[in-house]
Amino acid sequence: MNVKVIVKRLLFFVLVVWAASTIVFFVPRLSTRNAIRERFGELARSGGFSPGDIEKLIESMNKSFGLDKPLLEQYWQYLNNIVHLDFGYSLSKYPSTVTEVIAQALPWTIGLLLVTTVLSFVIGTLLGAVSAWPRAPGWLRGIATPFILLTGVPPVIMGILLVFFIGFRLQWLPLGGAYSPGVVPTWSWPFFFDLMQHQVLPALSLILGSVGGWVLSMRGMGITIQGEDYVNYAEHKGLSAGRIFRDYYLRNALLPQVTGLALALGTVITSAVVVEGLFGLPGIGTALNLAIRANDFPVIYGIVIFITLAIALLMLILEFVYPLLDPRIRDS
C-alpha cells in the first residue's frame, strides 16, 4: 500500500469524524430546550433554591460552558475540545468530567463487545463455510440451521427471553447486574467467576441474534466460489480437501465477510448499548440511559461522539487490514 492511498484513507477518516461531530453539535441546538436551565429547574423543585439564586447559577454555568458566546465561536471551541478529547463536565455528576464518566463505563462495554463480536464472527463464518462445503458431514452442516432461524430475533427480545427462561424460570444464571449484590470487586478468582456468570446472558443475547447473519452471508459466498476456476483447478491438481478448503475456498469467501464486519460495527455497538440497559451493566449504554433521564447533554454528546470515533477508527483499521487479505486492492 503506497503513501497516497494511506493519506487518502486518513483524510476520509477525518472527514467522517468532522461530519458526524458537526451534526451532533448543530442538531440539538435546533431545539428550544436549555439543558442547564432544565437541570437547575429540577434542583429548584426539590427545594432549597430561590429563583434569584437559580438565575445566577444558570448564568454562571452558561458562561462556564461557553453558551454565552456566538454560535460559530462555540462551534470552533467544540471542535478544538474534540481534538483534545475534552467533552466538558457532566451536569448530573459534576464535578466529574464527561471523559471520566466514559472511562468508568468503557471497560464493561469493550469486554462485552470484544467477546461477542469475535465469537459471532468466528462461529458464523466457520458454520457458514462448512454448511456450503459439499464434502462436509451432514450433521455438521445441520448445526447452522438453528442459528439461521434466530436471525430475525432482535438482541433485546432475545435478552428478555433468556432472562425469563434461563434466569427466572430455571434460575441457572443471574437476572442482571455486573456482579452479585454485596460482592466487593477484587482481583480474585471468586469475583472473576461471579463476574462471568453475570456476563453470560448479555453475551448470548448478542451472539445468538447475530451468528445467523454471518452464516447466511458466508454460505452464499461459499456456494458462489465452489464453481470458480481456481477451485476447480485446485481439485484437478489433486490437492487435499483441507488445503482446498483453507487456501482456495475459505480465504476468498472471507473477503466480503470482512467488509460486512466493518458495516455491522455500528449495529453491534447500538445493540450492545440497549442490551446493557436491559441487564443493568455499568457500561456505555447504562451511562447514556442515565444521562438521557437526567438531561445531561454534555454526557450524551460525549458518548455519541465517542461511539462515532470508535466506529470510524475501527473501519479505518479494517481498511488497512483488507489489502492484506486481498492483494488486488493494495494500491486502489
N, C-alpha and C positions, 0 to 999 in steps of 0.2 A: 504494500500500500504506500503510494507516494505522498509527499508532503501536501500537495494540492488537495488531495482527497481528504486528508486528515483535517486541514484548515476548513474546508467546506463543511464538513460534518460538525466541527466545533462551532462554526458560525451559525449553523442551523439549530444547534442546541441552545445557543444564546438567544436566538430569535424566538424559539418556542417558549423559553422561560420568560422573556420580556413580554410576549403577547399575553401569556397566562397571568402574569403579575399585573399587567395593565388592566385586564378585565376584572381581576379581583379588587383592584383599587377603585375603579370607576363605577362598577355596577352597584355596590352597596350605597354609594353616595347619590344614586338616583332616588333613593328613599328619603322621606322626610324624618325618619326616626333618628334620634340622637342617643347613641348608646350610653354616653356618660350621664346625660340627664335622666334616662330611664333607670340606670343603676342607682344613682343617688335618690331618685324618687322612691325606689323600693326601700332604701335605707330610711328615708324620711317617714314612710308609712309604718315602719317598725317602731318609730318613736325616738325621741332624744335629739332631734334636729329642728331648728326653726327655719322658716322659709328663707330668711336673710342669710343664714349660715349655709344653706344648701346652694343658693345662688353664688356665693363666694367660692364654695368648693368647686362648683361646676366651672366657673370662670378660671379658677386656678388649674383645674385638670385640663381644660381646653388649651390653656397656654402650655402646660407641660407636654401634652401630646401633639402640639403644633397645629391644633384645629382652628386657631385664630388667624392663621396665615392664609394667603391666597391659595386657591386650589392647585395651580400649577406649581407653586413653591412646595406645597405638601407632597405633590407627586414626585418631584425630584428628590426630596428628602426621603420619601418612601423607597424609591429605587436605590438610593445610597445605603439605606438601612438593610435592604435585602442583600446587597453585595457583601455587607459586613455581618450578615445573619443576625441582625438586630431587629427583632419584631416588637420591641417595646415592652411595656409592663402589662400584666394581667389585671383586669378590673376586679374580678372576683377573688383573686388570690394575691392581691397587692400586699407586700412589695415584691413578690416573685415575678420574674420576667417570663415572657412567653417562651423564650428558649429553655428556661429551666423547667417549665411545665411540659414541654415537648420531650426534653431529655429524660424526665422521670417516667414518661409513658412509653417512650420509644423502644426500650429493650423488650417489653412484652409483645409489642406488635411485630418487631423484627423476628423474634423467636417463633411466633405463630406463623407468620408469612413464609419465613425461610423453610420451615419444616413442611408445611402444607403445599407450597408451590413446587418444591423439589420432588416430593413424593408423588404429587398429582402428575407432574410432567413425566417423571421416570416410569411410573406404573402405567399411565395411559399410553405412553409411546411404545413401551415394550409389548403391552397387551394388544395394541392396535397392529403392530408389526407382526406379531405371532398369529393373530386372528386372520390375517390376509396371506400368510405364508402357506402355500399348498402342502409343504412337507411336514408341517407341524401336526402333532397329535390332535385328534378331535376333541378330547377332553380339555386340552389346553386352549383351543380356540373358543370353546364354550364359556370359559371363565369371563370373557369380556362382555357377554350379553347382559348380566345384571347391572354392570356399571353404565351401559348404554341406556338402560331403562330409567336410571336415576338422573339422566342428564337434564331433564326438564324440571327437576325439583330445585327451587331457589335455596341457597345456603341457609337463609333464615327459617324457611319452612322445615328444612332438614334438621336444623338445630332444635326447633320446637318438638319435632317427632322424636329425636334422640333423647331430649330431656324428659319427655313424657314416658317413653317406653323403657329406656335404659336407666335413666336417673331416678324417675319417680316410681314406676311400676316394679321394675326389677331391682332397683336400688344397688346396682353394680358400681356406679360411678357418682361422684358429687354432681349436684344440680347446677352449680355455678361457682363463681369466685375464683380468685387466683390461687388461694390455698385455704386450708381449714381455719375457721374462727379460733382465735386463741393461740395459733401457731406463730412463733417468732421466726422470721426469715433468718436463717443461718447457713453457713457453708457446711452442711452435713447431709449424709445420705437419707435420714428420715425426712428432712424437709424436701429434699430433691424428689423422693418418691411421692410425697404428698402433692408436690407441685405438678408432677407429671400426671397424676390421676385427674387433676382439675383441668389439664390441657387436652385430654383425650377427646371429649365431646366437641369442643370448639374445632379441633383439628379435623375430626371426622366430618363435621358439618361442611367444611370447605373442601375436603378431599373427595367425598362421595359425590358431591354435586358437580365436580369439575373433571374427574377422571374420564367419564364417558365422552366428553367433548374431544379430549386428546385421542381416545381410542378411535372415534369415528374419523377424525381427520387423518390419523396415521394409517388407518385401514384403507381409506380411499387412495392415499398416495401409494401404499404398498401394492394395491391391485393394479394401479396405473403403471408402476415401474416393472411389474412382472413381465410385461410384453416388450420392454425396451431391448434394443440390440445388444447393449453391453452386458445385460443379464443373461441373455441367450448365448452370447459369445463365451461368457464365463462358464456356463453349463457345458457347452460343447468342448471346452478345453479340459474338462474333467476335474475341475476344482471341487473341493469338498463342499458339502452343503453348508457347513458352519462358516466357511470363508465367504461363500457367495452371500449368505445372509448378512454377515457383518460388514464386508467391504463394498459390496455392489448393491445390496438391497437396502439395508438399514441406513447406511450413511447418506445415500441420495434421497431416501424418503424423509430423512430427518430435517432437511433444509427448510421446507415450509413450516415444520413444527417450531423451529427457532423463530421464524417470523411471527407465527401465531403467539408464541410466548411473549414477544415484545408487545403485541397488540392487546394481549389479555392482562397485562400488568395492571392497567387502570381498573379493570373489573375486579381483579383479585384484591386489590387494596380496598376498594369500595365495599366488597363483600366482607372483608376482614373487619372493617370499621363497624358494620352492622352487627356482625356476629359477636364482637367484643361487647357491644352494648347489651346484647341478649344474655350473654353469660356473665356479665359484670366483671370482665377482666380490666385491670387498670392500664389499658393501652391507649393508643391514639383515638380509637373510637369512643371510649368512655370519656376521655378528656374533651372531645368535640361535643358529645352529648351534653356534658355538664356546662360547657361554655355557651351552647345554644340556649339552655334553660336559664342561665344567669345573664344573658345578653352581654357576654364577654366577647365583644367583637375583635379586640386585638388577638385573642387566642384563636378565634375562628379564622381570621385572616392568616395568622401564622401557620396553623395546621394545614389549611388549604394550599398555601404557598409551599410549605414543606413537602406535601404529597406531590405537588406539581414538580418540584425539583427532583424528588426521588424517582418519579416515573421517567422524567426526561433524562436523568443520569443513567438509569438502568437501560433505557433504549439506546443511549449513546454507547454504553458498554457493549450491547448486543450488536450495534453497528460495526464495532471493531472486531467482534468475535466471529461474525458471519463470514467474512472473507477467509478465515482460517478453515471453515467448513467447505466453502465453495471458492476455489482459487479463480474462477472465471470473473468474479466481480471485484477483485482486489484493486483494480485501477479505474473502477466506474464510479 
